[in-house]
Structures are given as C-alpha cells and as structure tokens.
Amino acid sequence: MSDLSSKYVLQTAGFDARFPNQNQTRHCFQNYTDYFKCIAAKGEDYAPCKQFKRAYNSLCPSSHHTLSSHINHLVASVAALKTNGRIAKWDEQRENGTFPASLEP
C-alpha cells in the first residue's frame, strides 16, 4: 500500500475567487466548459487542458460519476466512465448540439 500512496498524490481544484461559496456547482460547470473550450482551441494532447478536466472531476459531486470513474480519478487522476448525473447530461447535450454554453475558444 505504501508504494501506491507514494506514487499518487490526491488533490482538488484550488480556490477560485469567482466561486467563493460552499456550493461549487457553477465552479464545476465552468471547469467543464473551460476544458472543452481548451481542447477545441489546443487539442486533447495539450497538457494545461487536463487541469480543467481534473478540476471538474474533483469539484462535481461524486454522485455524478460512476464508482469506477471516481476510483480511476482518485488512483490515476482520470475519470473514464460516467453514467447518470450532471456530467453525463452535459456530454449528451454537447453531442446533440444542445449544450447551454458556447464551447468555442
């Protein structure tokens, strides 16, 4: 177990003065949209974009992810699977072209 704990560092998104309240729903949404704007502008391989993904996976309530994606995020800093909840809804809206925010860079 010590090998695993020394290999991975658990962290969450830092403070953002735009979202000072306890409810971080808007902070979650902002990081989600920023991630897709970033990859649209720079591509999925652009490392700074991954910070937005880590942030929205950290900020969005874990009930919005499947257990396996939550574990993947904690262990490997990657959320792989989503079923129901806000993120899955946003993914579906993006795919259908009905997402409520512009994702243009």
C-alpha positions as CSV (number, residue, x, y, z in Angstrom):
1,M,0.0,0.0,0.0
2,S,2.9,2.4,0.7
3,D,4.1,2.0,-2.9
4,L,0.7,3.1,-4.2
5,S,0.4,6.1,-1.8
6,S,3.8,7.3,-2.7
7,K,3.0,7.0,-6.4
8,Y,-0.1,9.1,-6.5
9,V,-1.0,12.5,-5.0
10,L,-4.6,13.3,-4.2
11,Q,-5.6,16.9,-4.8
12,T,-8.6,19.0,-5.6
13,A,-9.1,22.2,-7.5
14,G,-7.7,25.3,-5.9
15,F,-9.6,28.3,-4.7
16,D,-11.2,30.5,-7.4
17,A,-12.4,33.9,-6.2
18,R,-15.2,33.8,-8.8
19,F,-16.8,30.9,-6.7
20,P,-16.4,31.8,-3.0
21,N,-19.4,30.0,-1.8
22,Q,-19.7,26.5,-0.4
23,N,-21.9,25.3,-3.4
24,Q,-19.4,24.6,-6.1
25,T,-21.9,23.7,-8.9
26,R,-21.0,26.7,-11.0
27,H,-17.3,26.1,-10.4
28,C,-17.8,22.6,-11.6
29,F,-19.7,23.8,-14.7
30,Q,-17.1,26.5,-15.5
31,N,-14.2,23.9,-15.4
32,Y,-16.3,21.6,-17.6
33,T,-16.9,24.2,-20.3
34,D,-13.3,25.5,-20.0
35,Y,-12.0,22.0,-20.6
36,F,-13.9,21.6,-23.9
37,K,-13.1,25.2,-25.0
38,C,-9.4,24.4,-24.3
39,I,-9.3,21.1,-26.3
40,A,-11.2,22.8,-29.1
41,A,-8.5,25.5,-29.3
42,K,-5.4,23.5,-28.5
43,G,-6.3,19.8,-28.9
44,E,-6.7,17.0,-26.4
45,D,-2.9,16.4,-26.0
46,Y,-2.4,20.0,-24.7
47,A,-1.4,19.3,-21.0
48,P,-2.8,22.5,-19.5
49,C,-6.3,21.5,-20.7
50,K,-6.1,18.4,-18.5
51,Q,-6.1,20.6,-15.4
52,F,-9.7,21.7,-16.2
53,K,-10.7,18.1,-16.5
54,R,-9.1,17.2,-13.2
55,A,-10.9,20.2,-11.6
56,Y,-14.4,19.4,-12.9
57,N,-13.9,15.7,-11.9
58,S,-12.9,16.9,-8.5
59,L,-15.5,19.6,-8.0
60,C,-18.5,17.9,-9.4
61,P,-20.2,15.7,-6.8
62,S,-19.1,12.1,-6.9
63,S,-22.7,11.1,-7.4
64,H,-22.3,12.5,-10.9
65,H,-19.7,9.8,-11.7
66,T,-19.9,6.0,-11.6
67,L,-17.9,4.4,-8.8
68,S,-15.4,3.1,-11.3
69,S,-14.7,6.5,-12.7
70,H,-14.4,8.0,-9.3
71,I,-11.9,5.4,-8.3
72,N,-10.0,5.9,-11.6
73,H,-9.9,9.6,-10.9
74,L,-8.5,9.1,-7.4
75,V,-6.0,6.5,-8.3
76,A,-4.9,7.5,-11.8
77,S,-6.3,11.1,-12.0
78,V,-8.5,10.0,-14.8
79,A,-12.3,9.8,-14.8
80,A,-13.1,7.2,-17.5
81,L,-16.8,6.3,-17.2
82,K,-19.8,8.4,-16.5
83,T,-23.4,7.1,-16.4
84,N,-26.0,9.4,-14.9
85,G,-25.8,12.8,-13.4
86,R,-24.8,16.3,-14.5
87,I,-21.6,15.4,-16.4
88,A,-23.3,12.7,-18.5
89,K,-26.1,15.1,-19.2
90,W,-23.6,17.7,-20.3
91,D,-21.8,15.2,-22.5
92,E,-25.1,14.2,-24.1
93,Q,-26.1,17.8,-24.7
94,R,-22.7,18.5,-26.3
95,E,-23.1,15.6,-28.6
96,N,-26.6,16.7,-29.6
97,G,-25.6,20.3,-30.1
98,T,-27.9,21.5,-27.3
99,F,-25.3,22.4,-24.7
100,P,-26.4,25.7,-22.9
101,A,-23.0,27.4,-23.3
102,S,-20.7,28.2,-26.1
103,L,-17.6,25.9,-26.3
104,E,-15.9,28.0,-28.9
105,P,-12.4,29.1,-27.9
